């Protein structure tokens, strides 16, 4: 049984190793999680090794075992870029496919997910920054959800869905951006998780 922090470290290692072909260094792990020193990262790595998820390699780096890489990941389509800023023309074709660990993101294997890369700074108050990957679920939004929305049948944007005076409103998490009150709004997906790729 892994702790929440251990699951997060393992997920980061899995994604990094899948993407880069090599394990992350203890320095990179410490930077990712804001640890004060690499010693904190090493403690998590040793705990993961004791539980059989990673192993120390010949060069003394820590790597995820091959069976973990194979068994944890599912493929997720990334459909281009969505502005966390002003709306822009919607993307229709997948730009890339990424491998993610559904357990680390608390995703159900029985539901349908897809992803978009975020551009812009309108959602920085929700800790969503330029370059992040937004993982979305196809379902009806509830007030307060962050959604990928098709606005007036022409443009897409990532904003918080709120109801004001009986109307749907798309609200940024940055005071520099005004509310969007679309004549027609179609929710294309609700944000359920985030992969931090942007600069923080």
N, C-alpha and C positions, 0 to 999 in steps of 0.2 A: 504494500500500500504506500503510495507516494503522498507526500504533503503537497499543498497547493504550490509552494515555491519550487519544490522538486519537479512537479509536472511542468511548470513554466520553463524551467531551465532545460529539461529534456526536450520539450517542444521546440525551443529555440535552437538547440543543438541539432535536432532532426531536420528542421527547415534549413538551417545553415549548411549542414552536411549534404543535403539533397541538392541545394542550389549551387554550392561552391565546389563540391566534390572532396572537400577536406573538412575536418572538424574545426570549430571555432577555438581560438586560444583562450586561456583563462582571462587574459586582459580584455578580449572582446566580450566574454560573458559578463565580466565585472562592469564594463561600460554599458552593456545592454540593460542590466538590472539596477544600475546605480549603486553597486556595492562600493564600500569605502576602500577596499583593497582586494587583490586577487586571492587572498587567503579565504575570504568568504566564498568566492567562487569554488575554490578547491574543496571546501567542506561539503558543498552541495554535490560536487562531482564524486567525491569519495562515498557519499551516501548513496548516490545512484549506482555506483560500481558495486557496493555491498548488496544492493537489491537486484543486481544482474542486468541492468539496462545499458551500461556503458563499460568500457574496459580501457586500461591504459595501454597505449600503443608502444611500439619499439622506440619511437623518438620521444617517449615520455609525455606525449599529448594524450588527451582523453577523447575517445571516439565512441559513437553510438554503434552498438553491435548490429551486424548486417540483418539479423532477423527482426530487430526493432524497426529499422528503416523500411523493410519490406512489409511488415504487418501493420504499421501504424498509419501509413499515408493513403490518402485518396486524392484523385486528380480533381482540380477545381478550375473551371474556365474563367479567365479574366477578360471581360469585355471592354477593352480600351480604358479611357480616362473619363471620370466624371468630375465636373468642377465643384469644389467646395468654395464657391465664389459666385459669380454671375452665371446664369444658365448658358449652356452651349448645346450645339447639335448632338443628338444622341448617336452612340456607336451601336452597331448591330452585329459585327463579326468579332469573334474572340481574338484578342491580341496575343494572348499567351495562355499557357496552362501551368498552374503551380501545384505542387504536392503539399498537402497539409495533414496534420494529425487531428482528426475530428474530436478526440477525447480532450486534447489540450484546449480546444476552443469551445468545449461543451456543446458540440453539435450532434444532433441525432442522425444516425445513418439512414433513417427512414424518411428524411425530408430532403427537399431539393434546394441546393445552395448554388450561388454563383458569386462572382466578384468583379469589382471595378477598382481601378487605381485612382486615388484622389489627387486633384490638383487644386491649388489655391489655399486661402487661409481663413475662409469664412467659418470654419468649424473648429478653430483652435481652442475655443473655450470648452469644447467637448473632447479635447486631447486628440483631435484628428488633424493631422498635418499633411502638407504637400508631399506626395510620394507614398503615403500609406496605402495598403490594400484593404478595401472595405468588403467584408463578407456579408452577403445579403440572403435573406430567405424570402421566397415568394408567398406572401400572405397579406391580408388586409391590415392596414396600419391602425394603431391605437394612438390617441393623443399622447404626445411626449416621445413617440418613437422617432428615430432618425431614419429617413427614407431616401431612396433614390427615386426621384419623381420625374415623370414626363409632364412638362408644363405646356398647356395650350397646344398639345399634340405635335410640338415641334422641337422642344429643347429639354435637356435633362439637367438636374442639379441634385446635390446631396444636402439636405436640410432637415431640421426638426419639424415634425408634423404637429400642428396645434390647431385648435378650433377657437375662433373668436367671432362673436356675434353671429353664430350659426354658419360661418364660412370656414373652409379649409385654408390655412395659412402655412407657408413654408418660412421658417425662422432660422436665421443664422445664429451661430454661437460666437459672434464677433460683432461688437457694436458699430463697426464701420459699415455694415451691410444692412440695408432696409429689408423689411418683410416683403415676401412675394405673395400676392393674392391672385392666384390664377383663375381665369374664367373656367378652365377645365384642367383637372389634375388627375393623373393616373399613377398610382403607386406601383413601381416596377419591382421593388424589393425593400424589405425592412432590415436595417443594420443589426446583425447578431454578433459580430465579432470583428476584430481589426488586427491586421498584421502590420506592425510598425516598421516601415521602410524609410520613412521620411526623417529629416533632421529635427532633433528635439533639443 
